[in-house]
Amino acid sequence: MDERPLREHQEEAVAAAVKALELPEGVALPPAGLRTQVIMATGSGKTDIAVATARELAADRVLVLVPSKDLLTQTAVGWKVGGRSGPVVGVSSLRRSDVGFPNTTDAAELVTLTREPGTLTVFSTYASLGTIARAHTAGLPAWDLIVVDEAHRTSGRLGKPWGVVHDNGRVPATARLYMTATPRLWQADGAGDDTQEQSGVGPGELAASMEDDPDGIFGAVAYRLPLEEAQERGIVAPYQVVCVEVADPGLQSAMLTAEEEGEVRGARLAALQTTAMKTAVEEELTRVLTFHQRVAEAEAFAQGMPGTAAALWQADPQVYPRPEAVRADWLYGEHKPAHRRSVLGDFGAGRGRDGAPVEKWFLSSVKVIGEGVDTRECDAVLFCDVRGSMPDLVQAVGRALRMHPGEGKVASLVVPVFLGPGESPDDMLTSPAYHGLAKLLTALRAHDSRIVEALSEPKSASTAAPAVVRDDEAGEGDGGDGAEDADGEPVSRPARELLKFSSPRDAGQLAAFIRLRVLSPERVYWRRGIQAAARYAQEFRDLQVPYNFRTPGDWSPADFPLGVWLADCRRYYSAGSLEEGRGAQLEKLGMVWSTMDAAFEEGLAAAAGWAAEHQVGLAAPVDAVFQDYPVGTWLKNQRAAARRAPEPDTDQLGGGAAALSDERRQALEAVDPGWCPDWPVDWQRCFRLAWAHLKEEGALPAGTVDGEALGTWVAAQRKGFTKLAATQQWLLTSVLGIEPAAPKRTRAGAWAQNLAAARQFAEREQHLEVPRGHREVVEGVEVRLGVWINNQRARAGVLASERFEELSALGMRWA
């Protein structure tokens, strides 16, 4: 297949990436392999860059990692269009009929599918990394290149369960190329956000961060194309945030009087539909994506739009389009891929169900149109609900910024602000109605922080005429790409043109809003952390805080994730990115910066937290996770270190090549004395589950408990008792009361036992006329003597002569 020509910025990125990933002649490959980052604005063609980089590096075996199955499908198509040839294999739950190439989640099958030499491309979701790691254990060769797309998803606390992607021991590769548009991802201020507690990420915290560290996990940044530069070069669309303030009487009345939450949601949905149509007309929008958090609301929005369009057209036919010129549809995760492609195709082409063009197209979705999904034809995104996670919101922003080369569109990010009863736009600093705007600007900050932060100064905001008043009220004379403030400092065009409000807005008020509700939460989060750390140091005389420790309810601040916060501070300190002066504040409280000790303490605390929630001590499965920390993998590494003989002059890391120190061994034993048994940890886990069941129920389990087939396990212990270690046998007999199964008798042994019963009966009764149902007990063993005698009588013709004589001597009647 022909290679797709690269644009100028893509050629620059490929050249930089290849230079970073080419091993100089005579230089040995580092143990972690070669690593680099390419950070580029969304929609700038990262897939084409990855394909070209693989080609320039002559990489035969390439692994491409993506966060979702939808993106896997699209990326595979992108690599083919980009000129990549050779076999393709997927590692996911997709079917071949869905994507056109084999997919598997079985490690052995993956080894078989990829065993042929030559060019090979494997596309995998992050969720299937375990399959890839197991395949390498089973003989899968190393990769020439691993491309990690949306790489911010593997960084910081956000990506800990997917940390195996960085481990060159479990997933070996010569080179890794990490690609993302958003290397730093903040959490919003959290007011009214129902996802903060679930994520464990505090307001203002860097939920994900890819540090520019040549010796770190991601390597140095080879090429960076910020969003602002990408806009200036015409690569991605410039955008505006349209803040539509809605004081809907029907909604406000429902908020005051409605007894059911559903009534308020219904009134809000009706106001959203009207707002969407009015904004589309006023801003001349054609294709609008609307993002929701509930499937029912996305469906209801799409189904109700035709009625809203009809009502608005009837009220003012000179302004609004005819109802038949408006189409609305919706998508969610359970829709079939073919249906999604069909709807997205109609949306991109701007056509109705009958194939005719429409003037307004509204497409509602719930977590479907996300990372990497191509929406270049979209010219606006309407955020109907911002209660989702920050990564989802950041990706939604990216959908609007994509455009075709040379298209010249301006993307609109529409945020409805539903003012509550008695509220006005002057309340924007404190009103919860503006939380959605604050969260959206935080998401924009992940794409390029300079654009948003430029609005935090009143002098910059006052220069930003469209950010303060509507376009038709703006003053004249702004004809250049950049303006200057009173001190001669340039203010970028994106900053000047960022915000548009429904009504005039004071520049000082806007700057205060940006500082207090968008930028300050990060500083507020720091102050809360320092306050919590000071209280902990006062209470416990140190800062050895367990990873899962949250401040008690009577502390201020309450329920603060202090253990996580301190672990992140150590990580930022090690990377050199902790803000100047903050390290000194922590050191005054007794902070210990040793990343080696801190890493162990973090793992130990997470392991202790996992043990507290389970009944098996530290006998965790290898895939066990506690608050995003991979406890199972960490414990596996500690056991390996504990079984390793100490070597002189080695650093006691506990997870690398050195043996486990006595101090760390004792710390683990304090949590669970049996944390490192001589037998498999799976056996230990089943034993402890069975023991807990016995104590609670008074009997051994017969079925499955906590995912373990304990009934089968108990039977297997009886059967294989003699093959177990002496300590295991003692635990089974003395703790669980499990005895070995009686050994199977040989035929000779069975004959001897039955003959002894016959002899005992004959000596007592003076005959051998045994009733068929009679049972004789010999040395504590019950023998079905009557049945046996009848069987021997029936087999008289085939009995061995010596056995015939033995029974005859006892008075056997053969006829």
Disulfide bonds with the S-S distance in Angstrom:
none
